[in-house]
Amino acid sequence: MANDARNPPPGKPSDPETRSGGAFFGRIKTYFFTGLVIAAPIAITLWATYWFVTLFDQWVKPIIPSVYTPEHYLPFSVPGVGLLFTLVCITLIGALAANLVGRTLISYWDYLLNRMPVVRSLYKGTKQIFQTIVSQSGGTFRQVALIEFPRKGLFTLFFISREVDGGTIGLEPGRRMYAAYLSTTPNPTSGFLYFFDVSEARILDMSVEDALKLIISCGLVFPEGVHAAAGGTAIDRQTAEAVIAAAERGEREASLPR
């Protein structure tokens, strides 16, 4: 009986063997997910770049005379010709608009499009958007705010577009308000425009890029610095991960049989 208690039944691995096998597969799983975290962003970036370049090739390359394409002189296809041709054309248009003749032609073009009933709305809207984005003095998203919305106790990230006077939107003049953009998750290109009092917005020490990462990842990717409550200190991400890893190791060691 004592011998049976010391020796496990045939075909059933002992506890040390089970733990060693579990540790081996645990390391394999860790290696796999580590490789996935490294390889997936690289693969997605390369795929997106290739898709963007080939998209311009499909649209622009057919209108380029064959004598100006590398395939006319080389036995293989060279990607990126359409994108390069588009960049050159945009630069030439900008150079043309910088002189008197170009400005005159563009003014005639604006006058023609503004006379069209349906096209003028689309043209004026897109032109204003691009002028705001490209202009150095344009109001782009430069601040991220936390606002208690849509009810008390819930807080939402907003991108501050600009500060406006309440009188410009039909409210009492002199009322300081923010025009704020609420982005949807995980697609930040769609959202809603809201107007809030300046006193209701808490401006965060967070860049627009970090806020976009937070929204796109559905809250999984936080900024590098994790700030504690008022009066607390800030800890960096590596310190937080080290503390969590140490706690997990302690839990695993406590669960092992003595």
C-alpha positions in Angstrom: 0.0 0.0 0.0 2.8 2.4 0.9 4.6 1.5 -2.4 1.4 2.2 -4.4 1.1 5.5 -2.7 4.6 6.5 -3.6 4.4 5.3 -7.2 1.7 6.7 -9.6 -0.3 4.3 -11.7 1.3 3.3 -15.1 0.6 5.7 -17.9 -0.2 8.6 -15.5 2.7 11.2 -15.4 3.9 12.4 -12.0 3.3 15.9 -10.8 6.8 17.1 -11.7 6.4 15.8 -15.2 3.0 17.5 -15.6 4.5 20.8 -14.4 7.5 20.5 -16.7 5.2 19.8 -19.7 2.9 22.7 -18.8 5.9 25.0 -18.4 7.2 23.9 -21.9 3.9 24.6 -23.6 3.6 27.8 -21.7 6.9 29.0 -23.0 5.9 28.0 -26.6 2.7 30.0 -26.2 4.6 33.0 -24.9 7.1 32.8 -27.8 4.2 32.6 -30.3 2.4 35.7 -28.9 5.7 37.6 -28.7 6.4 36.8 -32.3 2.8 37.8 -33.2 3.1 41.1 -31.5 6.4 41.8 -33.4 5.4 40.4 -36.8 1.8 41.5 -37.1 2.4 45.3 -37.1 5.3 44.9 -39.6 3.2 42.8 -41.9 0.2 45.1 -41.7 2.4 48.2 -42.3 4.0 46.6 -45.4 0.6 45.4 -46.7 -1.0 48.9 -46.2 2.0 50.6 -47.9 1.9 48.2 -50.9 -1.9 48.7 -51.2 -1.6 52.5 -51.1 1.1 52.5 -53.8 -0.6 50.0 -56.1 -3.9 51.9 -55.7 -2.3 55.0 -57.3 -0.7 52.8 -60.0 -4.1 51.4 -60.9 -5.7 54.8 -61.1 -3.0 57.0 -62.6 -0.7 54.7 -64.6 -3.2 54.0 -67.4 -3.2 57.7 -68.3 0.6 58.0 -68.4 2.0 57.6 -71.9 3.9 54.4 -72.1 7.1 56.1 -73.2 7.3 57.8 -69.8 6.9 54.5 -67.8 9.8 52.3 -66.7 8.2 49.3 -68.2 8.9 50.8 -71.6 12.6 50.4 -70.9 12.8 47.6 -68.3 11.6 44.0 -68.6 9.8 44.2 -65.2 7.2 46.4 -63.6 8.2 49.1 -61.1 5.6 50.0 -58.4 5.1 53.5 -57.3 5.1 55.2 -60.7 1.5 56.4 -60.3 2.1 57.8 -56.9 5.3 59.6 -58.0 3.4 61.0 -61.0 0.6 62.2 -58.7 3.0 64.0 -56.4 4.7 65.7 -59.3 1.4 66.9 -60.7 0.2 68.3 -57.4 3.5 70.1 -57.0 3.2 71.6 -60.4 -0.3 72.8 -59.7 0.9 74.5 -56.6 3.7 76.2 -58.5 1.2 77.3 -61.1 -1.1 78.7 -58.5 1.7 80.8 -57.0 1.9 83.2 -60.0 -0.6 85.6 -61.5 -1.6 83.4 -64.5 -2.3 80.4 -62.3 -4.3 82.4 -59.8 -6.4 83.8 -62.7 -7.1 80.3 -64.0 -8.0 79.0 -60.5 -10.4 81.9 -59.9 -12.2 81.0 -63.2 -12.3 77.4 -62.1 -13.8 78.4 -58.7 -16.4 80.6 -60.4 -17.4 77.8 -62.7 -17.8 75.2 -59.9 -19.6 77.6 -57.6 -22.3 78.2 -60.3 -23.2 74.5 -60.4 -26.1 73.7 -58.1 -25.0 70.3 -56.7 -21.3 70.3 -57.2 -20.7 73.6 -55.5 -21.7 72.3 -52.0 -19.3 69.4 -52.3 -16.5 71.5 -53.8 -16.7 74.3 -51.2 -16.9 71.8 -48.3 -13.9 69.8 -49.4 -11.9 72.9 -50.2 -12.5 74.4 -46.8 -11.6 71.1 -45.0 -8.3 70.8 -47.0 -7.5 74.5 -46.4 -8.0 74.0 -42.7 -5.8 70.9 -42.5 -3.0 72.1 -44.7 -2.9 75.7 -43.5 -0.2 76.2 -40.8 -2.6 78.6 -39.0 -5.6 76.2 -39.3 -7.3 74.9 -36.3 -6.4 71.2 -36.1 -6.9 68.9 -33.1 -4.3 70.0 -30.5 -5.9 69.1 -27.2 -7.7 66.1 -25.7 -10.4 66.7 -23.1 -12.3 64.4 -20.7 -15.9 65.4 -20.4 -18.6 63.9 -18.2 -20.9 62.6 -21.0 -23.5 61.2 -21.8 -24.6 61.1 -18.2 -23.2 61.8 -14.7 -20.5 59.3 -13.7 -19.5 58.5 -17.3 -16.5 60.2 -18.9 -15.7 60.4 -22.6 -12.6 61.5 -24.6 -13.1 64.4 -26.9 -10.9 66.2 -29.4 -11.0 69.9 -28.9 -11.4 71.6 -32.3 -11.5 75.2 -31.2 -13.0 77.6 -28.7 -16.1 79.4 -29.9 -18.4 82.1 -28.6 -21.9 80.9 -27.7 -23.4 83.7 -29.8 -22.0 82.1 -33.0 -24.2 79.0 -32.5 -27.4 80.7 -31.4 -26.7 80.9 -27.6 -26.1 83.9 -25.4 -23.1 86.0 -26.6 -20.0 85.9 -24.4 -20.4 82.3 -23.4 -17.1 80.5 -23.8 -17.6 77.0 -25.3 -15.5 74.3 -27.0 -16.3 72.8 -30.3 -15.4 69.1 -29.6 -15.3 66.0 -31.8 -16.4 62.7 -30.3 -14.8 59.9 -32.2 -16.3 56.4 -32.6 -14.4 53.2 -31.7 -12.5 51.6 -33.4 -13.0 53.8 -36.5 -11.9 57.4 -35.6 -13.0 58.8 -38.9 -16.6 58.9 -38.0 -18.1 60.6 -35.0 -20.1 63.5 -33.7 -19.6 67.3 -33.1 -20.7 68.7 -29.7 -20.5 72.1 -28.1 -19.5 72.2 -24.4 -18.9 74.9 -21.9 -15.2 75.5 -21.2 -15.7 74.8 -17.5 -17.1 71.3 -18.3 -14.0 70.1 -20.1 -10.9 68.7 -18.4 -7.9 69.2 -20.6 -5.7 66.1 -20.4 -1.9 65.9 -20.6 -2.2 63.5 -23.5 -1.3 64.0 -27.2 -3.8 63.6 -30.0 -1.8 60.6 -31.3 -2.0 58.8 -27.9 -5.7 59.5 -27.7 -6.2 58.0 -31.2 -4.3 54.9 -30.2 -6.5 54.6 -27.1 -9.6 54.9 -29.2 -8.6 52.6 -32.1 -7.4 49.9 -29.6 -10.8 50.1 -27.8 -8.9 51.1 -24.6 -6.2 48.4 -24.8 -3.3 50.7 -25.6 -2.8 53.4 -23.0 -0.2 56.2 -23.1 3.3 55.5 -21.9 2.8 57.4 -18.6 0.1 56.2 -16.2 -0.9 59.1 -13.9 -2.3 58.5 -10.5 -5.1 60.5 -8.9 -4.6 64.0 -7.7 -1.5 64.3 -5.5 -0.1 61.0 -6.8 2.9 60.3 -8.8 3.3 59.0 -12.4 4.8 55.6 -13.1 6.1 54.5 -16.5 4.8 51.6 -18.4 7.9 49.3 -17.7 7.5 49.8 -14.0 3.8 48.9 -14.1 4.5 45.8 -16.2 7.3 44.7 -13.8 4.9 45.1 -10.8 2.2 43.1 -12.5 4.7 40.3 -13.6 6.0 40.0 -10.0 2.5 39.7 -8.7 1.7 37.0 -11.2 4.8 35.0 -10.3 3.9 35.2 -6.7 0.4 33.8 -7.4 1.8 30.9 -9.5 4.3 30.0 -6.8 1.6 30.1 -4.1 -0.6 27.7 -6.2 2.1 25.1 -6.6 1.8 22.0 -4.2 4.3 22.0 -1.3 
